[in-house]
């Protein structure tokens, strides 16, 4: 395929994926036309898409859709040359991509890293795994019969787990941390990242609690008595969030990596308390340390 005439579509289902997509575009600069399809699958997704559209001054277009399956259907009707999705796992995606390929037999389907989930073991086992694999249904990211390539940050780790997908694997060359530095102003506007420095007095460090899909209230009790400024960053898929006395709430729709990058202009050190988040892989600064809540 001649990339100079390629029309590419990217499906985004959570905030961090915008950063991964922009990183891929750093190495696919010759794409003629790019459209990002933001899905209504994380908090404030519609406003994130609107702010990105207003903030981006280039050739990337954006659209909004209800879900990943809806986005794949939209792309199928618009004549793209290559489709990038964050997941191709399971029967639903097999059916969606089968319909897609029937309408667009020459359109390539690529998968890109969505976080830690990309490296998860096969979702199926036993006889079900054998049957679905025979049909071409993906049990792991990149395993779908219709997928041409999978773009990841750690190809050796991925290939070691999924030997059959080794030839599909491509390295994402631009790190998340570098990508943020290149696009810091765009990302600040897109994710509405504001200065949380409080009264303006110099504070040498802060603590951030990153929730998972569940909130650890026992940990919050311990967190509230820690020294330094306290923040909580709710997972973007959580719908029910509330303000906790003594702890400032960060924008849940912003990737924590972007927030940390901006906070390093304010704080000398940042301590992250998490449940083994993907941010551990993406943040590259010695002033940021991570503490696993389950081991405290």
FENKAUR-V475626 format. One record per residue. N is the residue number from 1. RES is the residue in three letters. SS is DSSP state (H for helix, E for strand, C for the rest). PSI is psi in whole degrees, 0 to 359 (none if undefined). D_CENTER is the distance of its C-alpha to the mean C-alpha in Angstrom with 2 decimals. Layout:
{{N & RES & SS & PSI & D_CENTER} {N & RES & SS & PSI & D_CENTER}}
This chain:
{{1 & UNK & C & 135 & 27.06} {2 & UNK & C & 107 & 27.82} {3 & UNK & H & 339 & 24.54} {4 & UNK & H & 342 & 26.57} {5 & UNK & H & 19 & 26.90} {6 & UNK & C & 133 & 23.52} {7 & UNK & E & 118 & 21.78} {8 & UNK & E & 141 & 18.07} {9 & UNK & E & 138 & 15.74} {10 & UNK & E & 133 & 11.94} {11 & UNK & E & 126 & 10.58} {12 & UNK & E & 120 & 7.55} {13 & UNK & C & 354 & 7.43} {14 & UNK & C & 159 & 5.23} {15 & UNK & C & 315 & 5.30} {16 & UNK & H & 335 & 2.95} {17 & UNK & H & 334 & 2.83} {18 & UNK & H & 320 & 6.28} {19 & UNK & H & 317 & 6.82} {20 & UNK & H & 318 & 6.36} {21 & UNK & H & 314 & 8.46} {22 & UNK & H & 327 & 10.83} {23 & UNK & H & 318 & 11.26} {24 & UNK & H & 320 & 12.33} {25 & UNK & H & 339 & 14.56} {26 & UNK & H & 331 & 16.18} {27 & UNK & H & 356 & 17.72} {28 & UNK & C & 49 & 18.33} {29 & UNK & C & 339 & 20.21} {30 & UNK & C & 2 & 22.94} {31 & UNK & C & 133 & 21.20} {32 & UNK & C & 323 & 23.64} {33 & UNK & E & 132 & 21.57} {34 & UNK & E & 134 & 17.87} {35 & UNK & E & 131 & 16.61} {36 & UNK & E & 129 & 13.19} {37 & UNK & E & 102 & 13.33} {38 & UNK & E & 131 & 11.52} {39 & UNK & E & 148 & 12.08} {40 & UNK & C & 58 & 13.91} {41 & UNK & C & 4 & 11.84} {42 & UNK & C & 160 & 10.86} {43 & UNK & C & 135 & 13.51} {44 & UNK & C & 25 & 14.91} {45 & UNK & H & 320 & 12.76} {46 & UNK & H & 318 & 15.99} {47 & UNK & H & 327 & 16.81} {48 & UNK & H & 315 & 13.52} {49 & UNK & H & 317 & 14.32} {50 & UNK & H & 316 & 17.91} {51 & UNK & H & 322 & 17.41} {52 & UNK & H & 316 & 15.35} {53 & UNK & H & 321 & 18.22} {54 & UNK & H & 324 & 20.78} {55 & UNK & H & 330 & 19.38} {56 & UNK & C & 126 & 18.60} {57 & UNK & C & 72 & 21.89} {58 & UNK & C & 202 & 21.49} {59 & UNK & C & 6 & 21.43} {60 & UNK & E & 127 & 17.97} {61 & UNK & E & 164 & 18.50} {62 & UNK & E & 157 & 16.37} {63 & UNK & E & 166 & 17.12} {64 & UNK & E & 138 & 16.41} {65 & UNK & E & 170 & 16.81} {66 & UNK & C & 330 & 17.13} {67 & UNK & C & 173 & 14.98} {68 & UNK & H & 316 & 13.51} {69 & UNK & H & 318 & 17.16} {70 & UNK & H & 317 & 18.46} {71 & UNK & H & 317 & 16.28} {72 & UNK & H & 320 & 17.53} {73 & UNK & H & 318 & 20.98} {74 & UNK & H & 316 & 20.80} {75 & UNK & H & 323 & 19.82} {76 & UNK & H & 333 & 22.73} {77 & UNK & C & 4 & 25.17} {78 & UNK & C & 9 & 24.31} {79 & UNK & C & 39 & 25.25} {80 & UNK & C & 158 & 22.19} {81 & UNK & C & 334 & 22.67} {82 & UNK & E & 137 & 19.24} {83 & UNK & E & 130 & 16.36} {84 & UNK & E & 127 & 12.82} {85 & UNK & E & 158 & 10.99} {86 & UNK & C & 342 & 8.18} {87 & UNK & C & 140 & 11.15} {88 & UNK & C & 20 & 14.89} {89 & UNK & E & 139 & 16.15} {90 & UNK & C & 168 & 19.21} {91 & UNK & H & 319 & 22.16} {92 & UNK & H & 315 & 20.59} {93 & UNK & H & 327 & 18.32} {94 & UNK & H & 313 & 21.37} {95 & UNK & H & 315 & 23.48} {96 & UNK & H & 317 & 21.12} {97 & UNK & H & 330 & 20.76} {98 & UNK & H & 311 & 24.51} {99 & UNK & H & 319 & 25.38} {100 & UNK & H & 312 & 23.14} {101 & UNK & H & 331 & 24.89} {102 & UNK & H & 324 & 28.27} {103 & UNK & H & 332 & 27.82} {104 & UNK & C & 69 & 26.16} {105 & UNK & C & 337 & 27.57} {106 & UNK & C & 1 & 26.89} {107 & UNK & C & 127 & 23.27} {108 & UNK & E & 148 & 20.99} {109 & UNK & E & 120 & 17.95} {110 & UNK & E & 150 & 15.20} {111 & UNK & E & 144 & 12.15} {112 & UNK & E & 156 & 9.21} {113 & UNK & C & 131 & 7.42} {114 & UNK & C & 4 & 4.67} {115 & UNK & C & 209 & 5.89} {116 & UNK & H & 332 & 9.58} {117 & UNK & H & 331 & 10.21} {118 & UNK & H & 332 & 10.55} {119 & UNK & H & 7 & 13.56} {120 & UNK & C & 150 & 15.14} {121 & UNK & C & 168 & 18.72} {122 & UNK & C & 136 & 20.11} {123 & UNK & C & 345 & 19.87} {124 & UNK & C & 162 & 23.56} {125 & UNK & C & 168 & 26.80} {126 & UNK & H & 212 & 30.50} {127 & UNK & H & 322 & 32.11} {128 & UNK & H & 320 & 29.16} {129 & UNK & H & 317 & 27.05} {130 & UNK & H & 314 & 29.95} {131 & UNK & H & 312 & 30.47} {132 & UNK & H & 322 & 26.87} {133 & UNK & H & 321 & 26.50} {134 & UNK & H & 323 & 29.78} {135 & UNK & H & 343 & 28.53} {136 & UNK & C & 12 & 25.38} {137 & UNK & C & 130 & 22.96} {138 & UNK & E & 126 & 19.86} {139 & UNK & C & 347 & 19.90} {140 & UNK & C & 163 & 17.02} {141 & UNK & C & 127 & 14.01} {142 & UNK & C & 355 & 15.89} {143 & UNK & C & 354 & 19.14} {144 & UNK & C & 142 & 19.90} {145 & UNK & C & 335 & 23.12} {146 & UNK & C & 355 & 21.82} {147 & UNK & C & 129 & 18.96} {148 & UNK & C & 311 & 20.17} {149 & UNK & E & 157 & 17.58} {150 & UNK & E & 125 & 14.42} {151 & UNK & E & 122 & 12.64} {152 & UNK & E & 162 & 11.75} {153 & UNK & C & 336 & 12.30} {154 & UNK & C & 76 & 15.01} {155 & UNK & H & 326 & 17.07} {156 & UNK & H & 317 & 20.03} {157 & UNK & H & 317 & 18.37} {158 & UNK & H & 312 & 16.94} {159 & UNK & H & 328 & 20.34} {160 & UNK & H & 327 & 22.31} {161 & UNK & H & 326 & 20.93} {162 & UNK & C & 78 & 21.05} {163 & UNK & H & 324 & 24.07} {164 & UNK & H & 340 & 24.49} {165 & UNK & H & 8 & 21.22} {166 & UNK & H & 317 & 22.15} {167 & UNK & H & 343 & 23.32} {168 & UNK & H & 343 & 20.16} {169 & UNK & E & 133 & 18.03} {170 & UNK & E & 142 & 17.09} {171 & UNK & E & 134 & 16.00} {172 & UNK & C & 118 & 13.36} {173 & UNK & C & 326 & 15.93} {174 & UNK & C & 121 & 14.49} {175 & UNK & C & 157 & 12.93} {176 & UNK & H & 318 & 10.18} {177 & UNK & H & 317 & 13.29} {178 & UNK & H & 321 & 15.39} {179 & UNK & H & 318 & 13.05} {180 & UNK & H & 317 & 13.13} {181 & UNK & H & 326 & 16.88} {182 & UNK & H & 324 & 17.36} {183 & UNK & C & 29 & 15.72} {184 & UNK & H & 318 & 16.41} {185 & UNK & H & 317 & 18.62} {186 & UNK & H & 316 & 16.47} {187 & UNK & H & 323 & 13.50} {188 & UNK & H & 317 & 16.16} {189 & UNK & H & 318 & 17.54} {190 & UNK & H & 317 & 14.48} {191 & UNK & C & 7 & 13.30} {192 & UNK & C & 52 & 16.97} {193 & UNK & C & 122 & 16.95} {194 & UNK & C & 166 & 20.58} {195 & UNK & C & 123 & 22.94} {196 & UNK & C & 34 & 23.51} {197 & UNK & C & 4 & 26.42} {198 & UNK & C & 229 & 28.85} {199 & UNK & C & 351 & 32.49} {200 & UNK & C & 350 & 31.94} {201 & UNK & C & 145 & 33.64} {202 & UNK & C & 122 & 32.15} {203 & UNK & C & 125 & 30.17} {204 & UNK & C & 336 & 29.52} {205 & UNK & E & 161 & 26.61} {206 & UNK & E & 164 & 24.31} {207 & UNK & E & 136 & 22.63} {208 & UNK & E & 126 & 19.25} {209 & UNK & E & 118 & 18.70} {210 & UNK & E & 114 & 15.15} {211 & UNK & C & 159 & 15.77} {212 & UNK & C & 209 & 14.37} {213 & UNK & C & 342 & 14.94} {214 & UNK & C & 154 & 18.52} {215 & UNK & C & 129 & 20.22} {216 & UNK & C & 94 & 22.64} {217 & UNK & H & 332 & 25.63} {218 & UNK & H & 319 & 27.83} {219 & UNK & H & 322 & 25.63} {220 & UNK & H & 323 & 25.58} {221 & UNK & H & 318 & 29.38} {222 & UNK & H & 324 & 29.32} {223 & UNK & H & 323 & 26.62} {224 & UNK & C & 339 & 28.82} {225 & UNK & C & 5 & 31.63} {226 & UNK & C & 152 & 29.78} {227 & UNK & C & 160 & 30.93} {228 & UNK & C & 173 & 28.99} {229 & UNK & E & 140 & 26.81} {230 & UNK & E & 135 & 24.63} {231 & UNK & E & 151 & 21.27} {232 & UNK & E & 134 & 19.15} {233 & UNK & E & 105 & 15.46} {234 & UNK & C & 149 & 14.93} {235 & UNK & C & 138 & 11.93} {236 & UNK & C & 347 & 10.52} {237 & UNK & C & 354 & 11.92} {238 & UNK & C & 135 & 15.29} {239 & UNK & C & 326 & 17.95} {240 & UNK & C & 108 & 20.84} {241 & UNK & C & 151 & 20.69} {242 & UNK & C & 158 & 23.73} {243 & UNK & C & 135 & 25.04} {244 & UNK & E & 128 & 26.48} {245 & UNK & C & 129 & 29.60} {246 & UNK & C & 356 & 29.30} {247 & UNK & E & 127 & 25.50} {248 & UNK & E & 137 & 23.65} {249 & UNK & E & 128 & 20.56} {250 & UNK & C & 157 & 17.56} {251 & UNK & C & 114 & 15.59} {252 & UNK & C & 340 & 13.25} {253 & UNK & C & 355 & 11.14} {254 & UNK & C & 135 & 10.55} {255 & UNK & C & 135 & 8.07} {256 & UNK & H & 333 & 10.78} {257 & UNK & H & 321 & 10.65} {258 & UNK & H & 320 & 11.98} {259 & UNK & H & 314 & 14.44} {260 & UNK & H & 317 & 15.67} {261 & UNK & H & 316 & 16.26} {262 & UNK & H & 324 & 18.40} {263 & UNK & H & 333 & 20.08} {264 & UNK & C & 351 & 21.37} {265 & UNK & C & 348 & 23.65} {266 & UNK & C & 317 & 25.18} {267 & UNK & C & 146 & 25.22} {268 & UNK & C & 327 & 26.64} {269 & UNK & E & 146 & 24.67} {270 & UNK & E & 130 & 21.71} {271 & UNK & E & 125 & 21.59} {272 & UNK & E & 125 & 18.47} {273 & UNK & E & 122 & 19.36} {274 & UNK & E & 179 & 16.79} {275 & UNK & C & 48 & 16.73} {276 & UNK & C & 64 & 15.27} {277 & UNK & C & 161 & 11.70} {278 & UNK & C & 341 & 9.24} {279 & UNK & H & 334 & 10.26} {280 & UNK & H & 328 & 13.47} {281 & UNK & H & 331 & 12.31} {282 & UNK & H & 336 & 10.75} {283 & UNK & C & 127 & 13.54} {284 & UNK & C & 80 & 16.74} {285 & UNK & C & 128 & 19.64} {286 & UNK & C & 346 & 22.69} {287 & UNK & C & 355 & 23.08} {288 & UNK & E & 126 & 20.09} {289 & UNK & E & 151 & 20.88} {290 & UNK & E & 138 & 19.27} {291 & UNK & E & 125 & 21.44} {292 & UNK & E & 118 & 20.73} {293 & UNK & H & 322 & 22.14} {294 & UNK & H & 345 & 23.51} {295 & UNK & H & 1 & 25.65} {296 & UNK & C & none & 27.16}}
